[in-house]
Amino acid sequence: MDHKTENEFKKGSLVLYKSGPAKVININEKIEIEIADKKTVLVRVKDITFLHPGPVADLAILMKLKNKTDQIKEACSILQGESVDLKELAELAYEKYTPESAWAICANLLDGLYITGSVDKIIIRTDIEVEKDTASRKLKADKKSQWLDFTIKVKKGEISANDNKHMCDLEQFALGKQGRCRLLKDLKIQETVENAHALLLKLKYWDYSVNPYISRFGFSVNNNYPAVQDLNNEIITGDRLDLTHLDAYAVDAEGNTDPDDAISFEDGKLWVHTADPSCTVNPGSEADNYAMNQGANIYLPEIKIPMLASDYTESFGLGLNYESPALSFCIKQNDDGSIMNCGIYFSRIRVKRITYHQAQELIASYPFNKIFEIAMKHKKYRTSRGASFFNFPEVSIKVRENKVSITPYQHLDSTKMIMEAMLMAGESAASYAVDRGIPFIFSTQAGGQTVESESTGLSMQQAVQGDDKASLAEMFSRRRQMNFGIVKSQPDEHSGLGLAAYSRVTSPLRRYLDLGAHHQLRLSLAGKPLLTDDEIITRIGKASAGTSAVQKLERLSNKHWTLVYLLQNPGWEGKGIIVDKRERSDTVIVPEIGFETVIPVQKSRSLDQEVTLKVTGIDLPKLNAYFSAV
């Protein structure tokens, strides 16, 4: 609206101030005006708009014409599309230009249904514009009314299927797909994803089977993978060392669907074979970049989300076809358990798949007895170099038709054998890179004592400074003091493993950094230009960020489903072991469900003491479980 000059204002004049009527009281350097509730304000000329010379006796009297629109509707029907000033329209609509009629016109101008523009130039809207705006306002008012009714039902916990359209905002917020939530705001509930989750459960819009962490970490169960390159037979089998005469065994947990390593024994040498998707997943390809950004396969109790399209596993998974392409490490060992030398070859192998339990039954017979002997000598060698081992309880959590099962892992000699063989392959690959001075993907840990899963790719279930018979409390204490592993392009020791250099290379179908190491090995063995140090660092950075998100997602999802298991088993009781004591709480590990929690302190308890626990409460959205000692 246009402003009037100072000399048009006088005591008693009607003016517009911040969308409301005001009366001029005094005029000095600033103008004193009276607004609603008899309050006075000092303003500048540009802060107010002249409406009528007055005098205005009482601002409350102005309201009597504000809501009477018949006269202005009639006047507007005559002047459609024309423009007039406030005085002209007031005289036409209400016959007189008075403070009341001036404010009635101004109020309609502010409303914008029948007229728009400014006090000096009011534009009369057409019937079509008014009808369209009226319909729009009605729709908006109806939506507002529906929303209000919906919030009332939410407070009562009585929503119906018809309310699903209103629940979308809450659900999207709980899934981390948007940053604000109108419903929580209107209900005066703090806008957190945990509160959104709790409300969705309370309203029975979600049940306990919904895992929100997949979406919150930016992942999806419906991935659009890059197109798979031609997996022709020549690429897979051509120009490879024929090792089909070897008995090769892929030893995995029962139910494994992506076998990517296998072992053989021949003439005193250990063979470690790994899947070879790098022959078609080229550096810089769409598939390579996709896998790099995700970082690793995602293993959740209810689903697996691979980093590569399933076609790659079907083609390169060891033992899934009659013959498998592989990257094979032929390792010869010194008497002290260290590695004497290692040959690295692109090969063809025939693989038999067996489980850890089947391998355990065969471990005293050839060739497993020979492989186990090599593995234990290598473990003894690492122990002499200060390696750390852990033996924390582990469990397998599975969800089938929303029913959760938790099964403790058994620690078998066959598991130790395979783990040690994979470490020897990783050590050999790192030594190859060190000897040739090439940039590589090294897993390191300087001066520490820990075997962190993110730095080695291994389970953290191995004990303390060469002692895998240490108590849980001893291991728990030592683990807290350990340094984190670092992945970098230049070699350094891995003190937790007791190795001078180490690289992860045995799971290229499941971990991108393993695949990245394969890329560099392939280029080097073929005599082609290598990935530069900067290119290696870029791969490490991107893959590590993805891997970190994957690990957090897996950890929180496992905790979610563990709590669902407890909810599905009311009255659950189990044994816990005290691993740490603080001033107000005792930290307890519950081996049966692989869970760590705290309970109120009791000074009479000692470290490694066993206590019987019962569940006293579950807060699923906040991932809290409350226990008490029985």
N, C-alpha and C positions, 0 to 999 in steps of 0.2 A: 504494500500500500504506500502511496506517496505521502510525504510529510508536508505539513503546513509550516509557514514561517512563524517566528515568535509573536509578531504583532497581531496574529489572528486569534491568539489565546487570551482569555480574560477570566477573572474569577467567575466560577459557576459554569464554565464551559464543560461540555461532555467530550471526553477523549477516549481513544483506544490505547490500552497499555497491556502488553503481554496477553493478548487474546481476551481481555476483559474490559468492562467499562470503568472509567475513572472520572472524578470531578476535580477541576482545577481549584486549588485553595488559595495559593499565593504565587506571584510571579516575581522572581528576583534573578540572580545569576543562574539559579536553577529553578525549576518549576516544582512547586509542592502540589501533589495530587492526593486525593483520597480514593482508596480502592475498597474492595469488599471488607466487611467487618470493621469499617470505620478506621482502618489503618491508613497512615499517611506515608508517602514516599517522595524523596527528592529525585527528580529526573532531569535529563537534558531534553531539548526540543526534539532531537532526532529519535528519542525513545518513545514518543507518543504520536498519535495521529488524530487530527481534529475531526470531530463528528458533528457537533452542534454547539452554537454559542451559548445555549442555556437560557435562563439559569436552571441547573439541576438541583432539585430540592433533596431528593433521597434516591440513591442508586437502586434501592430495592424496588422502587416504583417502575423502573425501566423494564423489569422482567415480564410485565403483564402482556406485552405484545410479542415477546420473543418467540413463543411457541404457537402463535396464531399465524398459520401459513396460507390460509385460503386467499387473503387479499394479495399477497405477493405472488401466489400461483396465477391468479387471474391477471395481474399486471404483466407477469412474465409471458403469459400466453399471447398477449397483445404485442409485446416487444421482442419476440424471439429473434435472436441473432444480432440485435442492436446493442449499442452501448450508451449508457447514461451515467450521470454522477449520482451520488447518494441522495442529494436533496430532491432531484427530479423523481427518482424512483420512490422515495418516501411519500411525496405528494401524490403520485399516481396510485400507489398501493393503499395508502392510509389516509388520503385526502389532505393531510397536513404534515408539515415538516416540524416535528417536535422531538425532544430528547428521546421519548419513547419510540417513535417511528424510526428515528435515526439509528437507535440501537437495534431495533428489530431488523432493519436492513443490514446493518453491520454483522449481526449474529448470523443471518442467512448467508452473507458473503463469506464469513469464516467457515460456515458449514459446507459451502460449495456445491450444493445440490442444484439449486435453481439459478444461482448467479456466481460468477467468478470475476477475477480481476482485482481492481483496487477501488478505494473510496472515490477517487476522482474519475475513474473509468470502469464502471461496472458493466460486465458483458452478460447479456441475458442468454442463458442456455436454451437450446431447442427442446421440444417435447421428446424427441428421439433420444437425446443425450440424457435427459432427466429420467426417462423410463429405463434406459440401460443402467444408469448409476443406481437407480432405486432397486432394480433387480439384484445388482451386485451387492448392495448394502444389505438387502434381505438375506441373501445367501451367506454373507459374512456373519450377520446376526444369528442366523440359524446354526451355523457352525460353532459360533461362540456359545450358544445355548446348549448344543449337543456336547461340546467339550466340558462345560460346567457340569452337566448331568453325569458325564463320564467320570469326572474327578470325584464327584459325590459317591458314585458306585465303587470307585477304587478305594476310597476311604472305608467303605463298608465291606470291601472284599467280595463284591458281588458282580463282577463283570460277566458278560455273556459273549457268545460268538460274534454278535453284531458289533462288539467293541474292538474287534481285532485290528480294524483300520487305525484306531487310536493308539494301539500298543506298539505299532511299528517304530515310533520314535524312541520309546523306552528300550526296545529290543536292540535297535541299531546302536544306541549309546552303550548298552551293556556289552555288545560285541566289539566295542572300540572303533566303530565305523564313523562316528561323529563325536564332536567335542562338547555338545550341550544337550540337555534333556529338558524339554518344556514341562513334562509331567512332574518330574522331581522338583523343578523350580516352583511350579504352581502349588505343589503339596508342601513346600518349604522343607524339603529333604535335601541334604547335601548331595551335590551332583558328583557321585563317585560310581564307578562301574560296579563296585561291591554292593552299594545300596540299590542300584538298578537290578542287579542279579537277585538280590534278596526279595525285592518287590515282585519280580517276575515269578519267583518260586511261591511267594505268598498268594499271588493271584492265580496260581496253577496254570499260568500261561507257559511256563517252562516246568519240566520236572528235573529230577537229579541227573538224568542222563545227558543233559546238554553240557557240552564242554566248550565254554566261551573262549578259551585261551588260544585255540587255533586262529580264530579271527583276530583276536586282540594283538597277536604277534604278526599279523599281516599275511598269514598263510591261508590256503584254501584246500578243500578236499577235491575240488573240481578244477585241476590245473590244466591250462592249455599249453601243452609242451610243444616246443619247436618241432617241425617236421623231421622225422628220422631219415638220416642219409641211407643210401642204398647199401644194404648189408649183404652184398654178393659174396659168394663162396670164396672167390679169389682173394678178396681183402682179408677174410678171416683165416684162410688156410694157406695162402701162398707165401713162399719164401720164409718158411719157419723151420726151426729145428724139430725133427720128428722125435718126440719123446713118448710115443704111444706104447712103447714096450714097457714103460715104467708102470708100476701099480701106484696110482695117485688117488689120494683119499681127501675128500672135502668133509671136514669134521665140524659140525655145527650143532647148535641147540635144536631140539625137536621143533618142527614147524617153520624153520628158516626157509625163506623164499628167494633169497638173493645170495647164493653161495659165491664168494669171490676170492677164496684162497683154498689151497690144497697142499698136501705134503707127500713126499716120496723119499725112499732111501735106496741108494745104489753105491756099492763099492766103498763104503765108509763115508759117503758124502750125503748131506741132507739137501734135498730139493724142496724149495718153497715155490709154489706156483700161484700166480695171482691173475685174476681176470684182466683182459686187455681191451677195454673199450676205447683206449686212446688211439687205436688204429683207425677209428672212424670219427670219434669225437675230437675234431682237430682244434688246436688253440685258436681262440677268436671266433669260432663258429657259434651259431645261435644256441645250440645245445650246450656248448662249453660255457657260454656266458650265463645261461639260465642256471646250470648246475652251480656255477661259481657264486651267484647271488644267493641261492638257497643255502649253499655250504655243505649240506649233508642230507641223507635220508632222514625223515622224521618218523620215529617209531613211537606210536602211542598205543595204549591198551586197546583202543577200539579200531585203529586204522593205521596204515603205513602210507606216508606221503613221500614218494621217491624224488630224488633230485634229477634223475634222468628218466625219460619215457620207458615204459615197461618193455618195449621192443629190445632195448639194449640189454636188459637183464636176461630176456629170453634167448638172445643170441650169444651173450658172453658169460652168463652164469655158469660156473664150473660144474659139470656133471648134468646140466640140463639138456645137453645134446650128446650124440654119440661121441663126437670129438669137440674139444674146446680150444680156442686160441688162448694163449697165456703169455705172460711175462714171467720167466722162470729164473730163480736164483739157485745156483749150484754152490753149496757152501762146504768148505773143508775146514775142520776144526783143529786147533792146537791141543796139546795134552792138557793145558791149564784151563781149557774151556773157551778161550778166546778164538776169534775167527782168523784162520790162516790166510785164506783167499776165497774169492767168490767170482764165479762166472755168471754173467747176466745174458739171457737169450730170449728172443721171441720164439715161441714154441707151439707145438700141437700136442695135446695130451688127452688121455682118456681117463675120466674121473669117476670114481664110485663115491656116492654120498652116504655118509653114516652119521649117527648122532654121537654126542659125547659119551653117552652111556654104552653104546655099542663099542666105541673105541676103548672104553675102560675095560670092557670084558676081554678085549684083544690085546691089552697093553703088555702082557707078558709074552706075547708071541710075535714072531717076525712079520712085518718090519717095525711094528710099533715099539718093541722092546729096544731096538737100536735107536729109533728117533727119540724115545724117552730118555735114553742114556745121554745122547747129545744135548738134549734140552736141559737136563739137570746139571750137566757139566757147565753149561753156559750160565745157568742160574748161580752156580757156585762161584763162577768167575765174577759175575756182577756183584755178588754179595761181598766178595773180597775188595771190591772197589767202592763199597759204601752204599750199595743200592738199598732202597726202601721198599718194603712190602706191606700190603694191607690185606686183611681177611675179614672185612666187615660183612655182616649178613646182607644178602641180596635176595630179591624176590622177583618173580615174574607175575605181572598184573595183566589179566586178560578180561575183555568185556565181550560177551556174547549175548545178543538180544537184551542188552541193558543189564545183564546179570554179571556182577564182578566176581572174579576168582583170583585169589592170591596164593602162589605156590613158591615156597622157599627154594632157592637154588642149592644144589649140592656141589660142594667143592671137590672135584675129582682130579686125579692125577692126569687124566686125559686133557682136562681144561688147562692145567699148568703146562703140559707138553705143547699144546697148540699155541698158547700165548708166547712161550719162549721161542718157538720156531718163528713166529711172526716178528718178534723183536730182533732175531738174528737177520731176517730179511731186511728189516728197516735199518739195522746197523750196517749191513753190507751195502745198501744203496747209498747211505750217507758217506761211507768210506770211499765209494766209487767217485762221488762228487768232490770230496775233499782231495783225493789223490790227483784229480784233473783240474782242480781250482775252478770249478764251474758254479755259477749261481744255482742254488737249489732250495728246497723247502725243508729246513731243518727244525726239528722240535728240540728245544733246549730248556735247561733249568740250571742256572748258575748258582752254585754254592748252597743249594737248598736240600730238602729232604723229601719232597713230595712227588708222588706220581699222579699228577692231575689229569683227569680224563680229557680236558680240552687241549692239553699239551702233548699227550701221547696217543690219544685215541683208544687207550686201554681202559678197562674197568679199574675203578679205584679200590678193587677188592683184593689187594695183595699185601705187609706189616712193618714192622719198624726196623730199619737199619739192619737188614739181613735176618730178622727174626719174625717169621710168619706164625709164630706161636705166642706172640705177645697178647696180653689181655685187651679187651675192648677199650677199657679206660686208658690204657697206655697208648693204644693206637689213636684214640680220639684226641688225647693231649698232644701227641706228636704231629698229628695232621693239622691242628690249628696253628702250629708254628711254622708250617712249611710255606715256601715261596711258590708263586704261580709259575707255570711254564710259559715260555715265550716261543712263538714260531717266527723265524726270520730267515733271510736269504743267505746268511753267512754262518759257517759252522761254529759250534760251541758245545761244551759238554752238556750232558743231561745227568745231573748228579743223582736225581731220584732213581733213574734206571741204572746208574753205575756205568754209563757208556760215554766214550769220548765224543761220539757224534751219533745222531739218530735221526731218522726220517720215517714218516708214515707212508707206506707204499702198498700195504696188503689189502686195502678195501677201496679200490677205485670206483666200484659201482655204488658205494655207500657214502664216501667222504670225498669232497672235492679236492682237498689238499693232497690226498693220495693220487687222484687223477692228474693233478697238476705236476706232481713229481714224475709220474709216468710220461707226461709230455716231454719233460726235459731229458729223461733217460732215452726215450725214443729218438729224439733229435740227435743226442750225443752218439748213440750206438750207430745211427745211420750216417754220421758225419755231416749233418746238416747244421745251418746256423742255429745257435741256441737262443732260447728266451733270455733277454737281458736281465740284469739285476733289477732294473726298474720294473720290468714286466713281471718278474717273480714277486716283487714287493707288492705290486698292485693286486696280483692274484691272492697273496696272503691276506692283504687288508680286506678285500671284498669277501673272500670266503670265510675269514675269521668272524666278520660281523654277522654273516648269515649263520655260521655255526653257533655263535653265542646265543642268537635268538632261538635256534633249534633246541639247544641244551636247556634254556630257560623254559621253553614250551614243554619239553618232555618232563622236566622236573615238576612244574606246576600241574601238568595233566596227570602225572602219576599220583601226586598228592590228592588231586581232586577225586580220582577214582578210588584211592585208598579210603577217603572219607565216605564216599558213596558205599563202599563195601561195609564200613562200620554202620552206616545208616540201614543197610540191608540186613544187617545182623545185630539187631538190638539186644542189649544185654551182653555184648561181647566182653570177654575177659581174656587176658593173656599175660605172658611173662615179659618183664622188662629188665634191662640191666643198667645199673647206675654207671655212667661214664664221666660225669663231671658234677662237682658240687659248688654251688655259689651261696651267697649270703641268704637269698630268698628262695632259691629253686634248685632242684636236682635235675640234671639232664639225663634222659633215659633213652636207650635204644630198644626198640621192640622187634626182635628178630623175626617173629612170625609174620609180620606185615611189612618189614623193612622200613620202619618208621622211627623218626627221632622227635622227641617231645620233651616238655618240662613238666614237673609236678612240684607242688609245694615242698619246700625243704624239710628234711627231718634229720637232725644232727646225729641220731643214732645209726643212720645208714652209712655204709662205707662204699668206696668205689668197687665196681664189679659185683656188688651185691645184687641178687635177683629179687625182684618184687613182683607181686601180682597186681595187675592194673585192670581197672574197669573204666569204660567210657562214661563220662558224666555230661557231655554236651558236644554238639557238632555245629560249627558255623561254616557251612559250605562256601558261601560267597567270599568269606575272608580266609578260607583255607585253614581254619583253626579247629583243632580237636582238643578236648579237655579230658584229662584222665585223673584218676585218684588211685592211691594205693589201697588195696583191699586189706 
